[in-house]
Amino acid sequence: IHVFIAAASALVLSMALAVVAGNLGGRYLDMIPLKAISGAGFIAIGLWILVEHFRAS
């Protein structure tokens, strides 16, 4: 029963942290246009793939 209580408590705590982080993140993401965030992520992933490709060669 102790394992169940510990696992359930960990799940509740992690969900509470996710809700708080999502709430805070949502406030800051409203300030930045979503297209700028997705564009920067797309460029970052592309650069990472290029670096890994040439590093393996």
C-alpha positions as CSV (number, residue, x, y, z in Angstrom):
1,I,0.0,0.0,0.0
2,H,2.9,2.3,0.6
3,V,4.1,2.0,-3.0
4,F,0.6,2.9,-4.2
5,I,0.4,6.0,-2.0
6,A,3.9,7.1,-3.1
7,A,3.1,6.6,-6.8
8,A,-0.3,8.4,-6.5
9,S,1.3,11.3,-4.6
10,A,4.0,11.6,-7.2
11,L,1.4,11.7,-10.0
12,V,-0.7,14.4,-8.2
13,L,2.4,16.5,-7.6
14,S,3.7,16.2,-11.1
15,M,0.2,17.2,-12.5
16,A,0.1,20.2,-10.2
17,L,3.5,21.3,-11.3
18,A,2.5,20.9,-14.9
19,V,-0.7,23.0,-14.4
20,V,1.3,25.8,-12.7
21,A,4.0,25.7,-15.4
22,G,1.4,25.7,-18.2
23,N,-0.4,28.6,-16.6
24,L,2.8,30.7,-16.2
25,G,4.0,29.7,-19.7
26,G,0.7,30.6,-21.2
27,R,1.0,34.2,-19.9
28,Y,4.4,34.6,-21.4
29,L,3.6,32.9,-24.7
30,D,0.8,35.3,-25.3
31,M,3.4,38.1,-25.5
32,I,5.4,36.4,-28.2
33,P,3.7,35.5,-31.6
34,L,3.4,31.8,-32.0
35,K,4.8,32.0,-35.6
36,A,8.1,33.4,-34.3
37,I,8.4,30.6,-31.7
38,S,7.7,27.9,-34.2
39,G,10.0,29.5,-36.8
40,A,12.9,29.7,-34.3
41,G,12.3,26.0,-33.4
42,F,12.2,24.9,-37.0
43,I,15.5,26.7,-37.7
44,A,17.1,25.3,-34.5
45,I,16.1,21.7,-35.4
46,G,17.4,22.2,-39.0
47,L,20.7,23.5,-37.8
48,W,21.0,20.7,-35.3
49,I,20.4,18.1,-38.1
50,L,23.0,19.8,-40.3
51,V,25.6,19.8,-37.5
52,E,25.0,16.1,-36.7
53,H,25.2,15.2,-40.4
54,F,28.6,16.9,-40.9
55,R,29.9,15.7,-37.5
56,A,29.2,12.1,-38.5
57,S,31.1,12.5,-41.9
